C-alpha cells in the first residue's frame, strides 16, 4: 500500500506540473520542489454545476491536493487547512450552497482531502449564472498554499436555454461580403444548453457525411453564447471551427454566431444571424 501511495503521489505531481504556470521545471510560486516546503492547493480552479430543476441539496466533493514539494516524498504528517468564502468575488447567495465544513485535513500518507459542499439545486437563479469563490489556507509548519491554486470558483447555472425549442430565419455573411440566405432552420440540441446549427459557413449539414454532419457547435449559458473549438462538420479534424466573439440572445430570442473556419493558412471569418420565427 505504501508503494501505491508513492506512485499516486508521483502522478499527481506530474499532473500539477502540466496544469500550473511554473517558473521553471523545479519550482511552483518560487518554491523549490526538491528541497522546499510541501505545497497544497485546490485540485481544480474552475468548475460549473448545472441544475435546471429542484433536486434538493446534492453534496459534492472538491479536492484539496498536495501539489508537490518536500523532494516528492510521501506525506509524513497531517496537514490541516481552512476554507473561506471570498466575499468580494462571490456572487452566489447563501441559499445556493452550504459549506459543510470550514476545516479539513490531508492525513499523513495521503495526497488529497475532499471538501464537501452542499449544492442547493432548487435555489439557482433562473436568469443569470452566479459563482462561489473559495480560498484555502494553512498554518502548518513546512507547508504553503500555491498562489496558482489558492482559489476555486464554482459556477452555478440554473437558467435553461430555450434556443432548441424554436426555428429561425438564417443568413450567413463571409468576411469578404459573400452572403447566403438559408431560409428557415431548426437547431440541433446536443445536450442541455449546448447546440449545433444546421449550417456552417456557406454550407448546410447536408454537404457533410451524406447529411449526417453538423454545423456550428455553440453553448447558451443564461443568454451568453460561446463557440468552443471543434472539427468542421463534427468530423473533419483537419478543419477547425471556433468562436471569434461572445454574443448574447436578445430580448426577442434572436442571436448571432461569430466564428471562423480554419482550412489552410489564415482562418476565414463568418457571421450567422438567427431571427426567431
Order of alpha helices (4+ residues) and beta strands (2+ residues): alpha-beta-beta-beta-beta-beta-beta-beta-beta-beta-beta-beta-beta-beta-beta-beta-beta-beta-beta-beta-beta-beta-beta-beta-beta-beta
